[in-house]
């Protein structure tokens, strides 16, 4: 007997957009939780998270019980700034998948439902983030600064609407601009958003009615951006890129080589050295190899972001303690930076293209020594300037000469530390 024809054919109208959006949202959250659970085991909770919560909770309770005398309204401005920064992390999401372009993306009803679901999801996420932060800061704002509960509620609504408007503005700028223009526009718009957000929130703290009135123009801006986003065409590839980038950003430093969604290859011209011009003069093979490594480090954020982090942490480490202790810390920190740079150097040499070249051992050693010294020198100089200013403020007069002497001393100390590092490295290899 011949089997009858298959009647269970694929019909897009069977899949309603909102239930499908919710299903993908749950799947996305579940995948994120599974990845984060690999590092949030019982040891992490026992030794890191729970002690951190107890310490933060105790410090917060002590602050409420016995606030310091110098606690003024500037702390309230800092709270507004943190609340504005939280809004900047949001993005407009539709949970689009590549397969949608075959069938579902051709259905007008499904497209409208997907866009509407993204609007609702974006606002609810901004509302949740704002509510959580304001709830944590509420005891401080109510008890210390004397704000009212109604002001807290209005502040949550104001923050959520502002954050919703921001995610739509960011999405529009990301689609309309490319390259350095997009980066510059996003940076400038972020600074403008933080400034406007803090100013309006500061003006509204004197009267709840004023803050409530400030919601009206922000709501009008959000409605206008919603209307513009709904009318935009050809956003499917941008939505796919956004979803893949978000997934990779949240998980790449935990499971870098086990991502379900690989980041889209960025076939764009580099902002720095687009024509691969020389950064260092090619006097010999050592300078040529060193020039290639420096340009690679400056082009890849994974290489220079750790240096920026080290620089920021080092500034705090040498500016907060007493002068003598700060100098001792300044002498010790270059070794940590050199260890990181040496690891990056070895990883760069092991890249497939660089590994094709057969470098001489003495050439690699000379280039590695220069890479460690010249790579650490900018960070060491910044720390030296902080030390010099610290000594000048403490002693005055001739003490300001330390601003000029400290960077020179730092360079010679850096050379000595590099010699020690080289000797230790040779001893370990032997």
C-alpha positions in Angstrom: 0.0 0.0 0.0 1.4 3.3 -1.1 1.7 5.9 1.8 -0.6 8.9 1.4 0.7 12.4 0.7 2.1 14.3 3.7 -0.3 16.9 4.9 1.8 18.3 7.8 3.4 21.0 5.6 5.1 24.0 7.0 2.8 27.0 7.3 4.3 30.2 8.9 0.8 31.3 10.0 0.8 28.5 12.6 3.7 30.3 14.5 2.5 33.4 16.3 5.2 36.0 16.9 4.8 36.7 20.6 4.8 33.0 21.8 7.8 32.4 19.5 9.6 35.5 20.9 9.0 34.2 24.5 10.2 30.8 23.6 13.5 32.2 22.2 13.9 34.5 25.2 13.6 31.6 27.6 16.1 29.6 25.6 18.5 32.5 25.5 18.3 33.0 29.3 18.7 29.2 29.8 21.8 29.1 27.6 23.3 32.0 29.4 22.7 30.5 32.8 24.2 27.2 31.8 27.4 29.0 30.8 27.6 31.1 33.9 26.9 28.1 36.0 30.2 26.6 34.9 32.1 29.2 37.0 29.4 29.8 39.6 29.8 26.5 41.4 29.6 26.0 45.2 33.2 27.1 45.7 32.6 30.4 44.0 29.5 31.0 46.1 31.2 30.0 49.3 34.5 31.9 48.9 33.6 34.8 46.6 29.9 35.7 46.2 28.5 35.0 49.7 31.5 36.7 51.5 31.2 39.6 49.0 27.5 40.0 49.8 28.1 39.9 53.5 30.9 42.4 53.3 28.9 44.8 51.1 25.8 44.4 53.3 27.8 45.1 56.4 29.4 48.2 55.0 26.1 49.4 53.7 24.4 48.9 57.1 27.3 50.7 58.9 26.9 53.6 56.4 23.2 53.9 57.2 23.7 53.6 61.0 26.6 56.0 61.2 26.9 58.2 58.0 30.2 60.1 57.8 30.1 63.9 58.3 31.4 64.6 54.8 28.5 62.7 53.1 26.8 65.4 51.0 24.6 65.7 47.9 27.5 64.8 45.6 27.0 61.2 46.6 23.4 61.5 45.3 24.8 62.7 42.0 27.1 59.7 41.9 24.0 57.4 42.3 22.4 59.1 39.4 25.5 58.5 37.3 25.6 54.8 38.2 21.9 54.6 37.3 22.6 56.2 33.9 25.5 53.9 33.2 23.3 50.9 33.8 21.0 52.1 31.1 23.9 52.2 28.6 24.3 48.5 28.7 20.9 47.9 27.2 20.3 46.9 23.5 17.2 46.5 21.4 16.7 42.8 20.9 14.4 40.7 18.7 16.1 37.3 19.3 16.3 36.9 15.5 17.8 33.8 14.0 19.4 33.2 10.6 16.7 30.8 9.5 14.0 33.4 9.9 14.9 34.9 6.6 13.6 31.8 4.7 10.0 31.9 5.8 9.0 33.9 8.9 10.7 37.1 7.9 8.5 37.3 4.8 5.3 37.4 6.9 4.2 41.0 7.7 2.2 39.9 10.7 5.2 38.1 12.1 7.5 41.0 11.5 5.2 43.4 13.3 4.8 41.1 16.2 8.5 40.5 16.5 9.2 44.3 16.5 6.5 44.9 19.1 7.8 42.1 21.3 11.3 43.7 21.1 9.8 47.0 22.2 8.1 45.5 25.2 11.1 43.3 26.2 13.4 46.3 26.0 11.2 48.5 28.2 10.6 45.7 30.8 14.3 45.0 31.0 15.1 48.7 31.6 12.3 48.8 34.2 13.7 45.7 36.0 17.3 47.0 36.1 16.2 50.5 37.3 13.9 49.0 39.9 16.6 46.7 41.3 19.2 49.5 41.5 16.8 52.0 43.1 15.6 49.4 45.6 19.2 48.8 46.7 19.9 52.5 46.9 16.5 53.4 48.5 17.6 53.1 52.1 20.4 55.5 51.5 18.3 57.9 49.5 15.4 57.8 52.0 17.3 57.9 55.3 20.3 60.1 54.5 19.1 62.4 51.8 15.4 62.6 52.9 13.8 61.7 49.6 10.3 60.4 49.5 8.9 57.0 48.4 6.9 58.7 45.6 10.1 60.2 44.3 11.6 56.7 44.2 8.7 55.4 42.1 8.9 58.4 39.7 12.7 57.9 39.4 12.2 54.3 38.4 9.7 55.3 35.7 12.0 58.1 34.5 15.0 55.8 34.4 13.2 53.0 32.5 11.8 55.4 29.9 15.2 57.0 29.4 16.9 53.7 29.1 14.3 52.5 26.6 14.9 55.7 24.5 18.6 55.0 24.7 18.5 51.5 23.4 16.4 52.6 20.4 18.8 55.5 19.7 21.8 53.2 20.0 20.2 50.7 17.6 19.5 53.4 15.0 23.0 54.9 15.2 24.4 51.4 14.8 22.5 50.8 11.6 23.0 54.2 10.0 26.7 54.7 10.7 29.8 52.5 10.2 33.4 52.3 11.3 34.9 55.2 13.3 31.9 57.4 12.7 29.6 55.0 14.5 32.1 54.6 17.4 32.4 58.4 17.7 28.7 58.9 17.5 28.0 56.3 20.2 30.6 57.7 22.5 29.3 61.3 22.1 25.7 60.2 22.5 26.6 58.2 25.6 28.2 61.3 27.2 25.2 63.5 26.2 22.8 60.9 27.6 24.6 60.7 31.0 24.8 64.4 31.3 21.1 65.0 30.4 20.0 62.1 32.6 21.9 63.4 35.7 20.9 67.0 35.2 17.2 66.2 34.9 17.3 63.8 37.8 19.1 66.4 39.9 16.6 69.1 39.0 13.7 66.8 40.0 15.0 65.9 43.4 13.6 69.0 45.0 10.1 68.3 43.8 8.5 65.0 42.7 6.2 67.0 40.4 9.2 68.4 38.5 10.6 64.9 37.9 7.2 63.7 36.8 7.0 66.5 34.2 10.4 65.7 33.0 9.1 62.3 32.0 6.8 63.8 29.3 9.6 65.0 26.9 11.6 61.8 27.5 8.4 59.8 26.7 7.9 61.9 23.5 11.5 61.1 22.4 11.0 57.4 23.2 7.7 57.4 21.2 9.4 59.1 18.2 12.3 56.6 18.2 9.8 53.7 18.4 7.9 55.1 15.4 11.2 55.4 13.5 12.3 51.9 14.4 9.0 50.4 13.3 9.3 52.1 9.9 12.9 50.9 9.2 13.4 48.4 6.5 16.2 45.9 5.9 17.2 45.4 9.6 17.3 41.6 9.5 21.1 41.2 9.1 21.7 43.9 11.8 19.5 42.0 14.2 21.4 38.7 13.5 24.7 40.5 14.1 23.4 42.1 17.3 22.3 38.7 18.7 25.5 37.0 17.9 27.6 39.8 19.3 25.7 39.9 22.5 26.0 36.1 23.0 29.7 36.2 22.3 30.3 39.2 24.5 28.6 37.5 27.5 30.4 34.2 27.2 33.7 34.6 25.3 35.9 35.1 28.3 34.4 32.0 30.0 34.0 29.5 27.1 36.0 31.2 24.4 36.4 28.1 22.2 33.0 26.6 22.8 30.5 29.2 21.6 27.3 28.1 19.9 27.2 31.3 17.9 30.5 32.5 16.5 31.1 36.2 16.1 30.6 37.4 12.6 34.0 38.0 10.9 34.6 41.8 10.7 35.8 42.4 7.2 36.5 46.1 7.7 39.5 48.4 7.4 41.4 48.8 10.6 41.1 52.3 12.2 44.8 52.3 13.2 47.5 51.8 10.5 44.9 51.0 7.7 47.7 50.9 5.1 50.0 49.0 7.4 52.5 51.9 7.4 55.5 51.6 9.7 55.2 52.4 13.3 58.9 51.8 13.9 61.7 52.3 11.4 62.8 49.0 10.0 66.5 49.2 10.7 66.9 45.4 11.1 64.8 42.2 11.4 64.3 42.8 15.2 62.7 46.2 14.6 60.6 44.8 11.8 59.3 42.0 14.0 58.7 44.4 16.9 56.8 46.8 14.6 54.5 44.0 13.5 53.7 43.1 17.1 53.0 46.7 18.2 50.6 47.3 15.3 48.8 44.0 16.1 48.5 44.9 19.8 47.1 48.4 19.0 44.6 47.0 16.5 43.2 44.3 18.8 41.2 45.3 21.9 42.0 41.9 23.5 45.6 43.0 23.7 45.5 46.6 24.8 42.4 46.5 27.1 44.4 44.6 29.8 47.0 47.3 29.6 44.4 50.0 30.2 43.0 48.0 33.1 46.5 47.7 34.6 47.0 51.4 34.1 43.8 52.3 35.9 44.4 49.9 38.8 47.9 51.1 39.1 46.8 54.7 39.3 44.6 53.8 42.3 47.3 51.7 43.8 49.9 54.5 43.8 47.6 57.4 44.6 45.7 56.1 47.6 48.4 54.8 50.1 51.1 56.9 51.8 54.0 58.2 49.6 56.6 55.6 50.7 54.2 52.7 50.3 53.1 54.1 46.9 56.8 54.2 45.7 57.3 50.6 46.8 54.1 49.5 44.9 55.3 51.4 41.9 58.6 49.5 41.9 56.8 46.2 42.1 54.1 46.6 39.5 56.2 46.6 36.3 57.0 42.9 36.8 53.3 42.1 36.7 52.8 44.1 33.5 55.9 42.4 31.9 54.5 39.0 32.7 51.3 39.9 30.9 53.1 41.4 27.9 55.4 38.3 27.7 52.4 36.0 27.6 50.8 38.1 24.9 54.0 38.1 22.9 54.2 34.3 23.1 50.6 33.9 22.0 51.2 36.3 19.1 54.2 34.2 18.0 52.0 31.1 18.0 49.4 32.5 15.7 49.1 30.5 12.4 50.5 33.2 10.1 53.3 34.3 12.4 54.3 30.7 13.1 55.0 30.2 9.4 58.2 32.3 9.7 61.3 30.7 11.2 62.7 33.3 13.5 66.2 33.1 14.9 66.4 32.6 18.6 68.6 35.6 19.3 66.3 37.8 17.2 63.2 36.6 19.2 65.1 37.4 22.5 66.0 40.9 21.4 62.5 41.7 20.1 61.0 40.3 23.3 63.2 42.4 25.5 62.3 45.6 23.6 58.6 44.6 23.5 58.5 44.3 27.3 60.4 47.5 27.9 58.6 49.8 25.4 55.3 48.1 26.0 55.5 48.8 29.8 57.0 52.3 29.5 53.8 54.3 28.8 52.0 52.7 31.8 55.1 53.1 34.0 55.4 56.8 32.9 51.7 57.5 33.9 52.3 55.9 37.3 55.5 57.9 37.7 53.6 61.2 37.0 51.1 60.3 39.6 53.9 59.6 42.1 55.5 62.9 41.2 52.3 64.9 41.6 51.7 63.1 44.9 55.2 64.1 46.2 54.7 67.6 44.9 51.4 68.0 46.7 52.8 66.6 49.9 56.0 68.6 50.1 55.5 71.6 47.7 58.4 73.7 46.4 61.3 71.5 45.3 59.0 68.5 45.7 57.5 69.2 42.3 60.8 68.3 40.7 59.7 64.7 41.3 57.2 65.2 38.3 60.3 65.4 36.0 62.6 63.0 37.9 60.1 60.1 38.5 59.6 59.2 34.8 63.4 59.2 34.1 64.0 57.0 37.2 61.1 54.8 36.1 62.7 54.1 32.7 66.0 53.0 34.3 64.2 50.9 36.9 62.2 49.3 34.0 65.4 48.3 32.3 66.7 46.7 35.5 63.5 44.8 36.0 63.6 43.6 32.4 67.1 42.3 32.9 66.0 40.5 36.0 63.0 39.1 34.1 65.2 37.9 31.3 67.6 36.2 33.7 64.7 34.4 35.4 63.2 33.4 32.1 66.5 31.9 30.9 67.0 30.1 34.1 63.5 28.5 33.8 64.2 27.5 30.2 67.4 25.8 31.2 
